[in-house]
Amino acid sequence: MIIILKPQASESDAQEILDKIASLGLKPLYMPGIERTVLGALGDERVLSQLHLDAYPMVDEIKPVLSPYKLVSRELQAHDSVVSIGGVKVGGGNFTVIAGPCSVENQDQLFGVAQMLTQHKIPLLRGGAFKPRTSPYSFQGLGVEGLKLLKAAKAKYNMPVVSEIIDPSDAQLMYDYVDCYQVGARNMQNFRLLEALGKQDKPVLLKRGMSATIEELLLAAEYIINAGNSNVILCERGIRTFETATRNTLDLSSVAYLKEKSHLPVLVDPSHGTGVKFLINPLSRAAVAVGADGIIVEAHLNPKEALSDGHQALTAEDFATLMADIKPFITAAGKSL
């Protein structure tokens, strides 16, 4: 429920209503604006009906939030959210590029990629320390040693880092090493993990599950924000369809839909979305055109020797071509790198 107060309403008028909302066990939201103050009440709809807020003289209008996802919807917040990853802003007219290897393998590999990315002024480094893999016999990541290498790369190249978390109990362990937690497709509906990240104060990059609907993605984001952490970035990374030419089907229509329905920033992962290296460049350009706030791509100086996802990793030459090709599209979209 959204409660719009009259222009002459004071802060104490708003507080009186917020106290009323809280007294019934509902979640109150305070959203002061330049011209009007807007309040929110979230919770059991049967209790919402007991508020009788239309009796308050300073209440101008009451609107229901119709979508099942409340906190992430544009019904509750009309303007775009901007999320900061270690000081790098995602959203709000910025087009953010996050790049790096699928897995952290060793210092030479990670530092080599980071060095290459700095030449293109890429602000954020990605790398997996904990790698959930389809096969139990595939490389599972270096674990804490990988996190230490990420932290060392951040210090050397001044690049905040993004890394995947797969277990709720690792949230505190990873806190000192990463600037943004990534929730992978397999864990998008791991609600214990989402709630654990909702109790952190660092951003969360939430990838769409390979069989998840758009609404399910938004509801997964709602779990994190409802637990207290509003720093959520959505990521379209492809869904499983009958098509076999690509690893997944990159659903770029979801980007435009998410931007229409939610105020959260939206990134696109063309690497996992296609699994086909030569498609990463054109679909990155398409991602800009459809309104994405950035991309996350995999890069490796020697993909033939990569321990995971080498077939979809960009070489230094590929990455240089990508950045040269994508910049005119970013400019045309009115955004800046």
C-alpha positions as CSV (number, residue, x, y, z in Angstrom):
1,M,0.0,0.0,0.0
2,I,1.3,3.5,-0.9
3,I,0.1,6.5,1.1
4,I,0.6,9.9,-0.5
5,L,0.5,12.8,2.0
6,K,-0.8,16.3,1.3
7,P,1.9,18.9,0.5
8,Q,1.4,20.6,3.8
9,A,2.0,17.4,5.8
10,S,4.8,17.7,8.4
11,E,7.3,15.1,9.4
12,S,5.4,14.5,12.6
13,D,2.2,13.8,10.6
14,A,4.2,11.2,8.7
15,Q,5.7,9.7,11.8
16,E,2.2,9.3,13.4
17,I,1.1,7.2,10.4
18,L,4.4,5.2,10.3
19,D,3.9,4.4,14.0
20,K,0.3,3.2,13.3
21,I,1.6,1.0,10.5
22,A,4.3,-0.5,12.7
23,S,2.0,-1.0,15.6
24,L,0.0,-3.5,13.6
25,G,3.1,-5.5,12.7
26,L,3.4,-4.2,9.2
27,K,6.5,-2.9,7.5
28,P,6.5,1.0,7.3
29,L,8.5,2.8,4.6
30,Y,9.3,6.5,4.6
31,M,10.0,8.1,1.2
32,P,10.2,11.9,1.5
33,G,10.2,13.7,-1.9
34,I,10.7,17.3,-3.0
35,E,7.0,18.1,-3.3
36,R,5.3,15.2,-1.5
37,T,6.0,12.7,1.2
38,V,5.1,9.1,0.3
39,L,4.7,6.3,2.8
40,G,4.5,2.6,2.3
41,A,2.9,-0.2,4.3
42,L,3.8,-3.8,3.5
43,G,2.5,-6.9,5.0
44,D,-0.6,-9.1,5.5
45,E,-3.4,-7.7,3.3
46,R,-6.0,-8.6,5.9
47,V,-4.1,-6.3,8.4
48,L,-3.6,-3.6,5.8
49,S,-7.4,-3.2,5.6
50,Q,-7.5,-2.4,9.3
51,L,-5.3,0.8,9.0
52,H,-8.2,3.1,8.0
53,L,-5.7,5.7,6.9
54,D,-8.2,7.6,4.9
55,A,-9.4,9.0,8.2
56,Y,-6.1,10.9,8.7
57,P,-6.5,14.6,7.5
58,M,-3.0,14.7,6.0
59,V,-3.5,11.7,3.8
60,D,-4.2,12.7,0.2
61,E,-4.4,9.4,-1.6
62,I,-4.0,5.7,-0.9
63,K,-3.0,3.3,-3.7
64,P,-2.6,-0.5,-3.5
65,V,0.7,-2.0,-4.7
66,L,-0.8,-4.6,-7.1
67,S,2.3,-6.5,-8.1
68,P,3.4,-9.5,-6.0
69,Y,6.9,-7.9,-5.7
70,K,6.4,-4.8,-3.7
71,L,9.8,-3.3,-2.7
72,V,11.4,-3.8,-6.2
73,S,8.5,-2.4,-8.1
74,R,8.1,0.9,-9.8
75,E,4.7,1.3,-8.2
76,L,6.6,1.9,-4.9
77,Q,9.6,3.8,-6.4
78,A,9.3,5.5,-9.7
79,H,12.9,6.6,-10.1
80,D,15.8,4.3,-11.0
81,S,18.0,2.9,-8.1
82,V,21.7,3.3,-8.4
83,V,23.9,0.7,-6.7
84,S,27.5,1.3,-5.7
85,I,30.0,-1.5,-5.9
86,G,33.1,-0.3,-4.1
87,G,32.4,3.3,-5.3
88,V,31.5,2.2,-8.9
89,K,28.0,3.2,-9.7
90,V,25.7,0.8,-11.5
91,G,22.6,2.3,-13.0
92,G,21.5,6.0,-13.3
93,G,22.9,6.6,-16.8
94,N,26.1,4.6,-16.3
95,F,26.9,1.6,-18.5
96,T,29.0,-0.7,-16.3
97,V,31.3,-3.4,-17.6
98,I,32.3,-6.2,-15.2
99,A,34.8,-8.6,-16.6
100,G,37.2,-11.4,-15.6
101,P,37.8,-15.1,-15.6
102,C,35.1,-17.6,-14.8
103,S,37.3,-19.1,-12.1
104,V,40.3,-17.8,-10.2
105,E,43.1,-20.2,-11.1
106,N,46.3,-18.6,-9.8
107,Q,47.9,-15.2,-9.3
108,D,49.5,-15.0,-12.8
109,Q,46.2,-15.8,-14.5
110,L,44.1,-13.3,-12.4
111,F,46.6,-10.5,-12.3
112,G,47.2,-10.9,-16.1
113,V,43.5,-10.5,-16.8
114,A,43.2,-7.6,-14.4
115,Q,46.1,-5.8,-16.0
116,M,44.5,-6.3,-19.4
117,L,41.2,-4.9,-18.1
118,T,42.8,-1.8,-16.7
119,Q,44.1,-0.9,-20.1
120,H,40.5,-0.6,-21.2
121,K,39.5,1.3,-17.9
122,I,37.2,-1.5,-16.9
123,P,36.2,-0.7,-13.3
124,L,35.1,-4.0,-11.8
125,L,36.8,-7.4,-11.7
126,R,34.9,-10.7,-11.6
127,G,36.2,-14.1,-10.7
128,G,34.8,-17.3,-9.1
129,A,36.4,-18.7,-5.9
130,F,33.6,-21.1,-5.2
131,K,32.3,-22.7,-8.4
132,P,29.1,-24.7,-8.5
133,R,29.5,-27.1,-11.4
134,T,27.2,-29.5,-13.1
135,S,29.7,-32.3,-12.8
136,P,31.2,-33.1,-9.4
137,Y,34.4,-33.9,-11.2
138,S,34.9,-30.4,-12.7
139,F,37.1,-27.8,-11.1
140,Q,35.2,-26.4,-8.1
141,G,37.4,-23.3,-7.5
142,L,40.2,-22.4,-5.1
143,G,37.9,-21.4,-2.2
144,V,39.5,-19.1,0.3
145,E,42.8,-19.0,-1.6
146,G,40.9,-17.7,-4.6
147,L,39.3,-15.0,-2.4
148,K,42.7,-13.9,-1.2
149,L,43.9,-13.6,-4.8
150,L,40.9,-11.5,-5.6
151,K,41.6,-9.2,-2.7
152,A,45.3,-8.9,-3.8
153,A,44.2,-8.1,-7.3
154,K,41.8,-5.4,-6.0
155,A,44.7,-3.8,-4.1
156,K,47.1,-3.9,-6.9
157,Y,44.8,-2.7,-9.7
158,N,42.3,-0.7,-7.7
159,M,39.4,-2.7,-9.0
160,P,36.5,-3.7,-6.7
161,V,35.7,-7.4,-7.1
162,V,32.6,-9.5,-7.7
163,S,32.5,-13.1,-6.7
164,E,29.9,-15.8,-6.4
165,I,28.6,-17.1,-3.1
166,I,26.9,-20.5,-3.0
167,D,26.4,-21.1,0.8
168,P,24.6,-18.9,3.3
169,S,27.3,-19.7,5.9
170,D,30.0,-18.1,3.6
171,A,28.4,-14.6,3.7
172,Q,30.5,-13.5,6.6
173,L,33.6,-15.3,5.4
174,M,33.5,-13.5,2.0
175,Y,32.6,-10.1,3.4
176,D,36.2,-9.0,3.9
177,Y,37.3,-10.2,0.4
178,V,34.6,-9.1,-2.0
179,D,32.8,-5.8,-2.9
180,C,29.7,-7.5,-4.3
181,Y,28.2,-11.0,-3.8
182,Q,27.1,-12.7,-7.0
183,V,24.2,-15.2,-6.7
184,G,24.4,-17.6,-9.6
185,A,21.5,-19.0,-11.6
186,R,21.5,-22.3,-9.7
187,N,21.0,-20.4,-6.4
188,M,18.5,-17.7,-7.5
189,Q,15.8,-19.4,-5.4
190,N,18.0,-20.5,-2.5
191,F,15.9,-18.4,-0.1
192,R,18.2,-19.0,2.9
193,L,21.0,-17.6,0.9
194,L,18.9,-14.6,-0.3
195,E,17.9,-13.8,3.3
196,A,21.5,-14.1,4.5
197,L,22.6,-11.6,1.9
198,G,19.7,-9.4,2.9
199,K,21.4,-9.0,6.3
200,Q,24.6,-7.8,4.7
201,D,25.4,-4.2,3.6
202,K,27.2,-5.1,0.4
203,P,25.6,-5.2,-3.0
204,V,24.2,-8.4,-4.5
205,L,24.3,-9.3,-8.2
206,L,21.3,-11.6,-8.6
207,K,21.4,-13.7,-11.8
208,R,18.2,-15.1,-13.3
209,G,17.7,-18.9,-12.8
210,M,17.9,-20.9,-16.0
211,S,14.3,-21.9,-15.7
212,A,13.0,-18.9,-13.8
213,T,10.3,-16.6,-14.9
214,I,10.8,-12.8,-14.7
215,E,8.4,-12.6,-11.8
216,E,10.3,-15.3,-10.0
217,L,13.5,-13.2,-10.5
218,L,11.8,-10.1,-9.1
219,L,10.5,-12.1,-6.1
220,A,14.0,-13.4,-5.4
221,A,15.2,-9.8,-5.3
222,E,12.3,-9.0,-3.0
223,Y,13.6,-11.6,-0.5
224,I,17.0,-9.7,-0.3
225,I,15.5,-6.2,0.1
226,N,12.8,-7.4,2.5
227,A,15.6,-8.7,4.7
228,G,17.2,-5.3,4.8
229,N,19.6,-4.9,1.9
230,S,18.4,-2.6,-0.9
231,N,21.6,-2.9,-2.9
232,V,20.4,-5.4,-5.5
233,I,21.4,-5.6,-9.2
234,L,19.4,-7.9,-11.5
235,C,21.1,-9.9,-14.2
236,E,19.7,-11.6,-17.3
237,R,21.9,-14.6,-18.1
238,G,19.9,-16.7,-20.4
239,I,17.2,-19.3,-19.9
240,R,16.9,-23.0,-20.9
241,T,14.7,-23.5,-24.0
242,F,14.4,-26.1,-26.7
243,E,17.1,-24.3,-28.7
244,T,20.4,-26.2,-28.7
245,A,22.5,-24.0,-31.0
246,T,23.4,-21.9,-28.0
247,R,24.1,-22.9,-24.4
248,N,21.1,-20.9,-23.2
249,T,18.6,-18.5,-24.9
250,L,19.5,-14.9,-23.9
251,D,16.1,-13.3,-23.2
252,L,16.8,-9.7,-23.9
253,S,13.1,-8.9,-23.8
254,S,13.4,-9.5,-20.1
255,V,15.7,-6.5,-19.8
256,A,13.1,-4.0,-21.2
257,Y,10.4,-5.7,-19.1
258,L,12.5,-5.5,-15.9
259,K,13.3,-1.8,-16.6
260,E,9.6,-1.1,-17.0
261,K,8.5,-2.9,-13.9
262,S,11.4,-2.5,-11.5
263,H,13.6,0.4,-10.4
264,L,16.6,-1.9,-9.9
265,P,19.6,-1.8,-12.2
266,V,19.7,-4.6,-14.8
267,L,22.9,-6.2,-16.3
268,V,23.2,-8.7,-19.1
269,D,25.6,-11.7,-19.1
270,P,26.1,-12.6,-22.8
271,S,28.8,-15.1,-21.9
272,H,26.5,-17.6,-20.1
273,G,23.5,-16.4,-22.0
274,T,24.8,-17.8,-25.2
275,G,27.9,-19.9,-24.4
276,V,29.1,-19.0,-27.9
277,K,32.1,-16.6,-28.0
278,F,31.3,-15.0,-31.3
279,L,27.8,-14.0,-30.1
280,I,29.1,-12.1,-27.1
281,N,30.0,-9.0,-29.1
282,P,26.7,-8.5,-31.0
283,L,24.5,-9.4,-28.0
284,S,26.4,-6.9,-25.8
285,R,25.5,-4.2,-28.4
286,A,21.9,-5.5,-28.3
287,A,22.0,-5.3,-24.5
288,V,22.9,-1.6,-24.7
289,A,20.1,-1.0,-27.2
290,V,17.5,-2.7,-25.1
291,G,18.3,-0.6,-22.1
292,A,20.7,-2.6,-19.9
293,D,22.8,-0.8,-17.3
294,G,25.8,-2.9,-18.1
295,I,27.2,-6.3,-19.0
296,I,29.3,-8.9,-17.2
297,V,31.5,-11.0,-19.5
298,E,34.2,-13.6,-19.1
299,A,37.8,-12.9,-20.2
300,H,40.9,-15.1,-20.0
301,L,44.3,-14.5,-21.6
302,N,44.6,-18.1,-22.6
303,P,41.1,-19.7,-22.8
304,K,42.5,-22.9,-24.2
305,E,44.1,-23.5,-20.8
306,A,41.1,-22.2,-18.7
307,L,39.9,-24.6,-16.0
308,S,36.3,-23.6,-16.6
309,D,34.2,-22.0,-19.5
310,G,37.2,-21.4,-21.7
311,H,35.0,-21.9,-24.8
312,Q,33.1,-18.7,-24.0
313,A,36.0,-16.6,-22.6
314,L,37.2,-13.5,-24.5
315,T,40.9,-13.2,-25.3
316,A,42.6,-9.8,-24.9
317,E,42.1,-9.2,-28.6
318,D,38.4,-10.2,-28.4
319,F,37.9,-7.9,-25.5
320,A,39.6,-5.0,-27.2
321,T,37.2,-5.5,-30.2
322,L,34.2,-5.7,-27.9
323,M,35.0,-2.4,-26.2
324,A,35.7,-0.7,-29.5
325,D,32.4,-2.0,-31.0
326,I,30.2,-1.3,-28.0
327,K,31.2,2.3,-27.3
328,P,29.2,3.9,-30.1
329,F,26.1,2.1,-28.9
330,I,26.6,3.3,-25.3
331,T,27.0,6.9,-26.6
332,A,23.9,6.6,-28.8
333,A,21.9,5.3,-25.7
334,G,22.9,8.5,-23.8
335,K,25.0,6.6,-21.3
336,S,28.6,6.7,-20.3
337,L,31.2,4.1,-19.4
